[in-house]
Each structure stands twice: as structure tokens, then as C-alpha cells.
């Protein structure tokens, strides 16, 4: 430790004896033990290490002598601190001298507060068997004092705030204590809060101070009320939770309020809907070093659309999706936009050249064939939709510069993962799978998620579990596209019900409306035209192959159509 500053202290007696109550040298009436309770005898005004009762008991004195010594010791203590005593305190006739003595901060810190200025203690918790209390040692950092210090604190989940006794505050910051033992003005923040104990007794508060504290790994700013009490420092419920001293296991015990609609789900999780999510991890875009950088030339935009473009850019900037950039960048893409059905614009960059340099972090997207077996026996379904899913993925600073694009209003870059990159789906599916792998009765492709269960109870448990994981990982949902607790759902071209899997009528309507293929008497030109239509219908990627698994004896049905493609079919 660094050497502590010295202060002028008046020696009160001629022989230079130390104070009988605290063991230190100080001005009369300014004993740091005057408001403390002895932990040996329970009397006020002195510390246990100087308690006369304890010394006499150790010396084997008789009970009567012990009581007399105790009485004399207590009388001396009252002489200094008890204003109601009939005996007047003894006064010294003169001050011998004024000399330079070191502060007693290091000696005071050795009292029974488990407070250290010079060592790092391992965080631990223990329960007091006699008082049925739980205490913890937390690490703290003090302003203008080097190192990490340890503070013993009582864990009180019934307290609404944190309290720090004045005696401990004096140990921390003796330089901010005046001659009366109170904090100097300006260092503590004033507060309008009124502190009361469980018996409604008002607790005197000097103000608040903020300490940088931790219990395990993360440092947090913790606010304490500096109070005039004799008990220990107290850490309230909110700070105990923030420092991970306690864990509240209330997710599954959340009231099962029969979530039957999207309104019920929004009421249970109001912060998980209709906003931009934020996944915990940052992602880095990796470039192929062999591909040179590219700067697109300015692209003209219609004057009539500039107002809408600027409005959308401002909206994205206010949500921290993009930010302005003025520094030089090696990659600059062009602006592109698409008009939505409601008339608004979707603004993005045109990453044509950037995509050629990006190295994909290959992550497989599941197919329907890989997911269909999971729906076996399911009777209750919910379908959820991620809100602007790609924008929930954060990019690191260097990757943000790669997404720079120019507009009529200056250059911007994406702080979140933009649409159109060759790596976007891989990264987003990776984040989604991190959530889904922790959820039973849930699966998803891209931003579509399906929750299912064999019974209402199983479905609700799976849905709540998914929402808790979404909350933990930062996924937000679009309430306008969510369907909750239904007997059937449409998912990527299939309809899932308690009866099984069926093609979505909306996906096969165009196939059903096609003219049945047939070959009539026609000339060679008409025949070739008909054969061309057949090739489109049953070619290498025909639309009917998508639902071929739903058609029994599909190969036999298709055989008659394939026969019409043969060039050897006779025509009249």
C-alpha cells in the first residue's frame, strides 16, 4: 500500500497513553468507537479488544471483581459518550504538545468488519448459525485508492436498497470526514429517499455513494445509502441479483394463465415483441485476402423518393441499425431499396462485389424432411416470427466498415447484420439454433419458429420455455405474424394438424389450375410446343416434385406425362 497522509492530532494527556476505548490517539470527543457497540459485553462506546470485562475474565478474577471492573470500565465509557450521565467527564488541564502522527486508518480497518485495504479475498458465502444470517465477501474498488478491496456484507433479499454504516465509510474515506466524525459536504450525493426499518423507525441517512463492486466476474456500479447504524452493511435484493449472489428461479413458476392468444403472450412477455432484438454475440465478417477491395461509383436516386429514403435512413440510425461514417474505408457499396406493400421503403446496400470477397461460415439450414418427424403426435401448435431477424445480429467494429454504402446524404455503415450478404443466413441460423437446441417441442427455419405439443399443458410449457430462452438470448418477435395455440399451422408449404401433414392449399393452387397435359392430332410445330410445356412441368426442378411425397404412386402417375415427351410418339 501507498503511505497514508498524516494529520495534526493533539495529544490529550501528558504520558501519551492511548485511548482506553479504541486504542488510538485522537482529539478528545472524536473517538471512532463512541457510537459502536462492544461485541464482548454489549455496552456502547468501546471496542471488544479493549473491553475490561473480557480482560478480567481471562485473568481468572472473581465474579464480584469482574462486575466492579466492568462497572468502572462502563463508567469511563459513559464519561466520554453518554450525555445523560450525572458524572461529568474528566477534563485535562492542558495540552502537552501537537505532533505529527500517522492516521490510524490501517489500525481501525483491523476491527471486526472484514474490511481490507491491502489484500484480495476469495468471494465466499457463509451462514451464521447463531443469528441465522447470510453474509458474503464482495470485491470493491475505492476512488483514489489502488487495488481491489474486500467488504463483508449481509445479504438481505427483503431490503429494497443497500446500506453502508457510517463507521465503515470512515474506514474507506477518512480524508472525507470532518472533526465531528461526519462526512464533509460535497462528497456524498444528496437523496430525497426516506429510509425506514421493518418497525417503521426512520434511519438517519447522510447521502449516497457509488462503489464499483463484484462478486464473481462482472464489475458493477452499486449505490449505497450511508446511514448511522450499528449493524452490518446490507446488500438489497436488486443488487444481490445483479451481482449474481442469488438466482431467482421464477420462469417455470410463472403463472400459467392459459395463453390462448397473441395478446396473452404479449402481456406475459411485453418486452419481447415489435422491437429490434439483440443477440449476445458479436460476429466478424471474414474476407478472402486474394479479392481486391471495391468502391462502387455513386448511384443516382429519383428525386421523388429522396424524402422517403432519408426518412428510412433516419429511422434505422435511431434504432442503431446503421451509423454515419466519415473515415476512409476500402469497401463502399451502392444504395438499394425496395418498395413494400404498404408503400414504405426497405433500404439496404447492394453487396454485389462484397459478396465475392466474403468467406461463408457454413452453417446448415434444416430442411422440412429433417423436421417433419418431430411433429409426430402433436395436436396443439403456435407459429412465431422473428422481428427483423438479421438486424438482431451485432457486427464488430471492423466488420461494420466493410458494410459502408453511399447515399445522397452521405456514407453510412451497418452496425447490425444487413440483408443480402452471402453470410447472413448462415450467421442468423447459427444464432437461432443456439436458442432452439435448448427448447423441447420447438423447431425453426430462418425467422419462422413453430412450437408444438401433444396436449395444451405440454404446448404451454414448451412455449414458455422458448420465450424464456428468447428473452435470455435477445430475440424479439413480430406480433403481427404470430399465431398462438391453434389446431393447425402452415409452415414452409405444409399444413401440420393433429391428423398429420398436408400440402398447403395456397401452394398447390397454381398446379391444380394448370391445363391437364394431352397430345391431340396436331402438326409438328404444335407438338414441339406441347413437349416444351411438358418439360417445364416435369423438368429437372418441376413444381410438382416439391409435393411428390404427398401423392401416392407418384411415379405411375408421372409415367403417362413422361410418355408424351418422347419424340417417337406418332401424330396424325
MOMO-V117021 format. One record per backbone hydrogen bond with DSSP energy under -1.0 kcal/mol. NH is the residue of the N-H (numbers start at 1). CO is the residue of the C=O. E is the energy in kcal/mol with one decimal. If there is no record, write none. Layout:
[[NH/CO/E] [NH/CO/E]]
//
This chain:
[[7/101/-1.2] [9/99/-1.3] [11/97/-1.5] [19/24/-2.4] [23/19/-1.6] [30/27/-2.0] [34/31/-1.7] [36/33/-1.2] [38/43/-3.8] [42/38/-1.1] [45/36/-2.5] [47/21/-2.1] [50/47/-1.4] [51/48/-1.4] [55/51/-1.5] [56/52/-2.4] [57/53/-2.0] [58/54/-2.1] [59/55/-1.6] [60/57/-1.1] [61/56/-1.9] [66/62/-2.2] [67/63/-2.5] [68/64/-2.4] [69/65/-3.0] [70/66/-2.7] [71/67/-2.6] [72/68/-2.7] [73/69/-2.9] [74/70/-2.9] [75/71/-2.4] [76/72/-2.4] [77/73/-2.0] [78/74/-2.4] [79/75/-1.7] [81/77/-1.7] [82/78/-1.3] [85/82/-1.2] [99/9/-1.1] [101/7/-1.1] [108/104/-3.0] [109/105/-2.1] [110/107/-1.3] [111/108/-2.2] [113/111/-1.2] [116/150/-1.3] [126/135/-1.6] [128/133/-3.4] [132/128/-1.3] [135/126/-2.3] [136/153/-2.7] [137/124/-1.6] [138/151/-2.3] [139/214/-2.2] [140/149/-2.7] [141/212/-2.0] [145/142/-1.7] [149/140/-2.8] [151/138/-2.4] [153/136/-3.0] [154/233/-3.2] [155/134/-2.9] [156/235/-2.3] [159/156/-1.5] [163/234/-1.7] [164/225/-3.0] [166/227/-1.9] [169/165/-1.9] [170/166/-2.1] [171/167/-1.3] [172/168/-1.9] [173/169/-2.7] [176/173/-1.7] [177/174/-1.3] [178/182/-3.0] [181/178/-1.8] [184/176/-3.0] [187/184/-1.2] [189/208/-2.5] [197/201/-2.5] [200/197/-1.8] [203/195/-3.1] [206/226/-3.0] [208/189/-2.3] [209/224/-2.1] [211/222/-2.9] [213/220/-3.0] [214/139/-2.0] [220/213/-3.1] [222/211/-2.9] [224/209/-3.0] [225/162/-2.9] [226/207/-2.7] [227/164/-1.7] [228/204/-1.9] [229/227/-1.1] [234/163/-2.0] [235/154/-2.7] [237/159/-2.1] [240/236/-2.3] [241/237/-2.3] [242/238/-2.5] [243/239/-2.5] [244/241/-1.2] [245/240/-2.6] [246/240/-1.2] [250/248/-1.3] [254/251/-1.0] [257/255/-2.0] [265/261/-1.7] [266/262/-2.4] [267/263/-2.0] [268/264/-1.7] [269/265/-2.0] [272/269/-1.4] [274/477/-3.0] [278/474/-2.5] [279/392/-3.2] [283/394/-2.6] [288/357/-3.0] [291/288/-1.8] [296/332/-3.1] [305/302/-1.1] [309/305/-2.5] [310/306/-2.7] [311/307/-2.0] [312/308/-2.3] [313/309/-2.4] [314/310/-2.4] [315/311/-1.9] [316/312/-2.4] [317/313/-2.3] [318/314/-2.2] [319/315/-1.1] [320/317/-1.5] [321/316/-2.7] [323/413/-2.2] [325/411/-1.9] [332/294/-1.8] [333/404/-2.9] [336/348/-2.9] [338/346/-1.7] [340/344/-3.3] [343/340/-1.4] [346/338/-2.8] [348/336/-2.8] [350/334/-2.7] [355/351/-2.7] [357/354/-1.3] [358/354/-1.2] [359/286/-2.7] [362/360/-1.4] [372/368/-2.5] [374/371/-1.6] [375/372/-1.4] [376/373/-1.4] [378/375/-2.1] [379/453/-2.3] [380/453/-2.2] [381/486/-2.7] [382/451/-2.3] [383/483/-3.1] [384/449/-3.1] [386/447/-2.4] [387/476/-2.3] [391/388/-1.1] [392/389/-1.7] [393/390/-1.8] [395/415/-2.2] [396/283/-2.0] [400/396/-1.9] [401/397/-1.2] [404/401/-1.3] [405/412/-2.9] [406/333/-2.0] [407/410/-1.6] [410/407/-1.5] [412/405/-2.6] [413/323/-2.2] [415/321/-3.0] [416/321/-1.3] [417/393/-2.0] [424/421/-1.1] [427/423/-2.3] [428/424/-2.6] [429/425/-2.6] [430/426/-1.7] [431/427/-1.8] [432/428/-2.4] [433/429/-2.6] [434/430/-1.4] [436/432/-2.7] [437/433/-2.3] [438/435/-1.4] [439/436/-1.9] [443/450/-1.8] [445/448/-1.7] [448/445/-2.1] [449/384/-2.7] [450/443/-3.0] [451/382/-3.0] [452/441/-2.2] [453/380/-1.7] [459/455/-2.5] [460/456/-2.7] [461/457/-2.3] [462/458/-2.2] [463/459/-2.6] [464/460/-2.6] [465/461/-2.3] [466/462/-2.2] [467/463/-2.4] [468/464/-2.2] [469/465/-2.0] [470/466/-2.8] [471/467/-2.3] [472/468/-2.2] [473/469/-2.4] [474/470/-1.4] [475/470/-2.4] [477/272/-2.6] [478/385/-3.1] [481/478/-1.4] [482/479/-1.1] [483/383/-3.0] [486/381/-2.9] [489/496/-1.6] [491/494/-3.1] [494/491/-1.2] [495/502/-3.6] [496/489/-2.8] [497/500/-2.6] [500/497/-1.1] [502/495/-2.4] [504/493/-2.3] [507/504/-1.8] [508/504/-1.1] [512/508/-2.3] [513/509/-1.5] [514/511/-1.1] [527/523/-2.1] [528/524/-2.1] [529/525/-1.8] [530/526/-2.3] [531/527/-2.6] [532/528/-2.0] [533/529/-1.6] [534/530/-2.0] [535/531/-2.0] [536/532/-1.7] [537/533/-1.8] [538/534/-2.6] [548/545/-1.1] [550/547/-1.4] [551/548/-1.1] [557/553/-1.9] [558/554/-2.4] [562/558/-2.5] [563/559/-1.9] [565/562/-1.2] [566/563/-1.1] [569/566/-1.2]]
//
